[in-house]
Amino acid sequence: MPIRLIEVRGTKYYEAAEALQNGRLAPGTSVVLVPRPDNPYDHTAVEIRLLDATMLGHVPRELSAAFFAAVRAGRVNDARIRWAGEVGERVEITVEVELASHAPRVEPPAPAPRPAVRADALRAAPSEPAPVPSPSAPERPRPGAAWFWWLVGGLFVLWLLAH
C-alpha cells in the first residue's frame, strides 16, 4: 500500500496555528481528507481537517485531482500528521496518507423484487407510439459512452499516483 506525503497548504488562513499552540498536531494524530467540488478556486480541492472538523488547510493544487479521485473512490486507508511545527512565522504540516492499491470491492445491492403483473392488465394498457426525434434537435450522447471517459480518467489518476 503506497504512502504519500503531503505538505499542507494554506495553513495561515485556517486554524492550524491555534491547533499547534494547543498541542493538537502531534505526530500520529489522525486527519480527514474531505473532497470539496464546490470550492470556487479548484473544483478538485481536498481539505485536510482534524477529526473534530478543525480546518488545517488543503492538499496542494498539483496533487488535488489525484487525491480528490482517491478519496471519492474510497482508496484512502489512513491519514495522519507526520510533522507539524512553526518555521518562521508559518505553520508547516506534513501529512502521511496511506492509499489502497485499488478501490475496495463493494457488492452491489440486491435488485428489488419486481411487482407481479397480471395478464389482463397488460391487455388493458394503452400503447403509446415511440417518440420521433425532430430533425433539428441536437444529437444526445449515447448513455453507455460515459464509462469510457470514467476509464480514461481513472487511468490518468493511477498514472498520477504512480509518478
C-alpha positions in Angstrom: 0.0 0.0 0.0 1.7 3.2 -1.1 2.2 6.0 1.4 2.3 9.6 0.1 3.5 12.7 2.0 1.5 15.9 1.6 2.7 19.4 2.6 -0.5 21.1 3.8 -1.1 24.4 2.0 -3.0 27.4 3.3 -2.4 26.9 7.0 -2.3 30.6 7.7 -5.9 31.0 6.5 -7.3 28.4 8.9 -7.0 27.1 12.4 -3.6 25.4 12.1 -1.7 27.9 14.3 -4.3 27.5 17.1 -4.3 23.7 16.9 -0.4 23.7 17.1 -0.4 26.0 20.1 -3.0 23.8 21.8 -0.8 20.7 21.2 -3.4 19.0 18.9 -1.0 18.5 16.0 1.2 15.8 17.5 2.8 13.2 15.1 0.4 10.3 14.6 -2.8 12.5 15.0 -5.5 11.3 12.6 -6.7 13.7 10.0 -9.5 13.5 7.4 -9.3 14.3 3.7 -12.6 16.0 2.5 -13.2 16.5 -1.2 -14.7 19.9 -1.9 -16.0 20.1 -5.5 -17.8 23.4 -4.6 -14.5 25.2 -3.9 -14.6 28.3 -6.1 -10.8 28.2 -6.8 -10.3 24.5 -7.5 -13.2 22.0 -8.2 -10.9 19.1 -7.2 -9.9 20.7 -3.9 -9.4 18.4 -0.9 -9.5 19.9 2.6 -7.4 18.5 5.5 -9.2 18.5 8.8 -8.7 17.1 12.3 -11.3 14.6 13.4 -13.1 17.3 15.3 -13.5 19.2 12.0 -10.8 21.8 12.7 -9.7 23.0 9.3 -5.9 22.9 8.8 -5.5 23.6 5.1 -5.7 21.9 1.7 -3.9 19.3 -0.4 -1.5 21.2 -2.8 -3.3 22.1 -6.1 -0.8 20.0 -8.2 -1.9 16.9 -6.2 -5.6 17.7 -5.6 -7.1 16.0 -8.6 -5.4 12.7 -7.8 -6.3 12.8 -4.1 -9.8 14.0 -4.9 -10.3 10.9 -7.0 -8.7 8.6 -4.4 -10.9 10.0 -1.6 -14.0 9.6 -3.7 -13.1 6.0 -4.7 -12.6 5.1 -1.0 -8.8 4.4 -1.5 -7.6 6.4 1.5 -6.9 3.9 4.2 -5.3 6.2 6.7 -4.2 9.8 7.1 -2.0 11.1 10.0 0.2 14.0 10.8 3.8 13.1 10.4 5.3 16.5 11.4 3.9 19.9 12.4 5.8 23.0 13.6 6.5 26.7 13.2 9.0 27.7 10.6 9.5 31.4 11.0 6.0 32.9 11.1 4.4 30.0 9.3 2.9 26.7 10.5 4.1 23.8 8.4 2.3 20.5 8.5 3.3 17.2 6.7 0.6 14.6 6.4 1.2 10.9 5.7 -1.6 9.3 3.6 -1.8 5.5 3.1 -3.6 4.7 -0.1 -5.1 1.3 -1.1 -3.7 0.0 -4.4 -7.2 -0.3 -5.7 -10.7 0.7 -4.6 -12.3 -1.7 -2.1 -14.7 -4.2 -3.6 -18.3 -3.1 -2.9 -21.0 -5.6 -3.6 -23.9 -4.1 -5.5 -27.3 -4.0 -3.7 -29.6 -6.9 -4.5 -32.2 -5.9 -7.1 -35.6 -5.0 -5.8 -38.3 -7.6 -6.5 -40.4 -6.8 -9.5 -44.1 -6.5 -8.9 -46.2 -9.2 -10.4 -48.2 -8.0 -13.5 -51.5 -9.6 -14.3 -52.0 -10.7 -17.9 -55.3 -8.9 -18.2 -53.6 -5.6 -17.0 -51.2 -5.9 -19.9 -54.0 -6.3 -22.4 -55.9 -3.3 -21.0 -52.9 -0.9 -21.0 -52.9 1.5 -23.9 -49.8 1.5 -26.0 -48.1 4.8 -26.9 -46.2 5.3 -30.0 -42.5 5.8 -29.6 -41.4 9.5 -29.8 -39.9 10.5 -33.1 -36.9 12.8 -32.8 -37.1 16.1 -34.6 -34.5 16.5 -37.4 -33.4 19.9 -35.9 -32.8 18.5 -32.4 -29.1 18.1 -31.4 -27.9 14.5 -31.1 -27.7 13.4 -27.5 -24.6 11.4 -26.4 -25.2 7.7 -26.0 -25.9 6.8 -22.4 -23.4 3.9 -22.5 -20.5 6.0 -23.6 -19.8 7.7 -20.2 -17.9 4.6 -19.0 -15.2 5.2 -21.5 -14.4 8.7 -20.1 -14.5 7.3 -16.5 -12.0 4.7 -17.5 -9.7 7.3 -19.1 -10.0 9.5 -16.0 -9.3 6.5 -13.7 -6.2 5.5 -15.7 -5.0 9.1 -15.6 -5.4 9.2 -11.8 -3.5 5.9 -11.5 -0.7 7.3 -13.6 -0.5 10.5 -11.5 -0.4 8.4 -8.3 2.4 6.2 -9.7 4.6 9.2 -10.5 
